[in-house]
Amino acid sequence: MPNMNPKKNPMPTQAPEVRAHNFEEVATGYTEEMALDEAMRCLNCKNMPCVTGCPVNVRIPEFIGKIRECDFEGAYQVISQSSSLPAVCGRVCPQETQCEAKCVRRIRGEPVGIGRLERFVADWHNAHAEEEPDRPESNGHSVAVVGSGPSGLTCAGDLARLGYQVTVFEALHTAGGVLVYGIPEFRLPKAIVRQEVEHLEALGVRMMTNIVIGKTLTVDELFDQGFEAVFIGSGAGLPNFMNIPGESLKGVYSANEFLTRSNLMKAYREDPVTPIMKGGTVAVVGGGNVAMDAARTALRLGAEKVYIVYRRSLEELPARKEEVEHAMEEGIEFLLLNNPVEVLGYENKEDPRDPKNGFVRGLRCIRIELGEPDERGRRRPVPVPGSEFELAVDTVVMAIGTSPNPLIKSTTQGLEVNRRGGIVVEENTGATSRKGVFAGGDAVTGAATVISAMGAGKVAAKAIHAYLQEA
Amino acid sequence: MTKGRDDTVYPIKAKQALNPTVTRMEIYAPLVAAKAQPGQFVILRVDEEGERIPLTVAGYDRDQGTVTIIFQIVGATTLALNQRNVGDCIQDFVGPLGLATETEGLQNVCIVGGGVGCAIALPIAQKLRAQGCRVTSIIGFRSKELLILEDEFRVASDSVYVMNDDGSYGEKGNVCVPLNRLLENGERFDQVITIGPLIMMKFVVEAVRPYGLPCTVSMNPIMIDGTGMCGGCRLTLHQNGENVTRFACVDGPDFNGYEVDFDEAISRGAMYRDFERHAYDAACNLLNKEAALDA
């Protein structure tokens, strides 16, 4: 008999007032009992709507079935056939708009906690599995993967399992891409990313850090070195700013910079070697996952007050629901339907040597009303004349998206990009305008989710396999 | 094939103190050495826990696979770097980043370097000289003890003016003194290229402005990744009456000096001044303690 409780087993978390002051993971994960109980809520539908909601088509009812049999390792094996990074996805996927959105249980209650179960299974495996995975037999072909973020790692993993000799090139000093520099420790512990990377290395994938493709080596040189195909998963590099006055004042960060300083460079530590502005009042501009990450990081760095400034309403907030809830519980104040028009700086006219000169003192915002829907169906934000007001803040973090990095485009002849700088690919294969060059993830789409990047990496791996088997 | 994570080592092949606070090192990094051009930079981390700092390429040997860096000991990281010796390795060394200095077609160039900026100016002078350009070098230092690379500049230039603040060597005064004199006497360079402290570059631009000669400045702002990702290195250019944001790491480090908002760059450069002073003092104290224990 399935468990007909309309509610999911709640995810155990650190209490908001405790976790707001530490960088430990917020959600602590299901126990075996909770996982079994939750697994019993799955109706094991024949047509498996949840699977169609998953960008990498994890065979969800099958792995949940293994959980019901208490075969947790078996459940892991099912997931790992479709996903290279289960412990990551279980934590950062927006399940509410993907697998869980399609769950039949949603008709009368909450969907099955698929993400929580995936995380449970992956964590169980990582805690218990001892054997290294078998290294697949080499098929003699080598492929270069540019970027070690979610799309690159997925593509590398899938190709390695097919016997390809895969080399991943990473520009930073640590593999993981956005999973390391972007997503904070309290949402995705770095030890988990490291474990996933080591898992790929055990499959024979070579990780090359400190190599910027487009600078240290070009795509053409990778072919000269003997790689037969190249996957570009270099991510969305350049941070967007609003182009309002005052964005160059001291104390204005892009979310990329703010999060990189804290996550990758460990500026959150007591006596860090890389500086970051801590404490005071912080305004984060934007409403996506990155904005939530930046706001909650600021809080943990010791801010007395953190605002999210977002120009639409709660309904349109693009961040993962759980992150918004967690942020609210932690005391972050949401200033919805507001848009910044100017960053205000401190200027002591009497003393040009005043050390506070040039630092942020506030953010001038204007209230917004939602007008007619735009072409994407989202209601257009319209400023309310005369509604401007000043918010006193010390730090402003701009989390309003990124644009694709031009380094590869500018050094790879014949690589077609669109108006916004995204690499143009065939949707079903990830093939670019250059023969043997494939691409996926934010380098193609602009800022999107971890799982959609993984889906693209997967599609490209399949296409690269087909391409090299034909060749 | 390529060096990567499992075998990443960037050994120090040579080390030389150019003056009490400036050190020259050659680092073995063949992939970087193969591509480096004057004007480009690298980012390095001294150890696993270190911060990422940008340093402009001061030279390279493609055959030996080495890249030369010249750095002033100004903070905790450069202090730690200076503790390393020949045979030691540094943790990370990535590049070459940024765009190379534009030298094509130039026939008469004035190079104006200040302090450790001269280390970056030298390879540009050498490259210009090698392509048959007439090179006038003006190099400025606070005092005689801080003078570096004079002989190298003499070899790479048609004429050299050594300036210092206290008159302890060469001519007393700042780099603008001979520059103004040359310009007043009718010297018309194709290009003035200046590298050094922001305030010095600002004054060089102002000295050249009345003559309308092209003037390139080399910016070295605070940065983390060096690939355009963090935006921390952004600066404002005034172009045709509009303010444009540019990232020094991918759009620079060279910019048209007339367009750069120097006051903003100077302000942004001081963002972490208190932090840096604290970190440097802490590192010095640690060193002193170790020295005391050794003694």
Interface residues (C-beta under 8 A of the other chain):
Chain A: T167 F169 A171 L172 H173 A175 Y181 R206 M207 M208 T209 N210 I211 V212 K215 T216 L217 Q225 G226 G237 L238 P239 F241 N243 E247 S248 K250 G251 Y253 S254 N256 E257 T260 R261 L264 M265 K266 D271 V273 T274 P275 P355 N357 G358 N405 P406 L407
Chain B: M1 T2 K3 G4 R5 D6 T8 L31 V32 K35 R45 E49 G50 E51 R52 A76 T77 Q91 D92 F93 V94 G95 P96 L97 I224 D225 G226 T227 G228 M229 C230 G231 G232 R234 L235 T236 T245 F247 V250 D261 E264 S267 R268 A270 M271 Y272 R273 D274 F275 E276 A279 A282
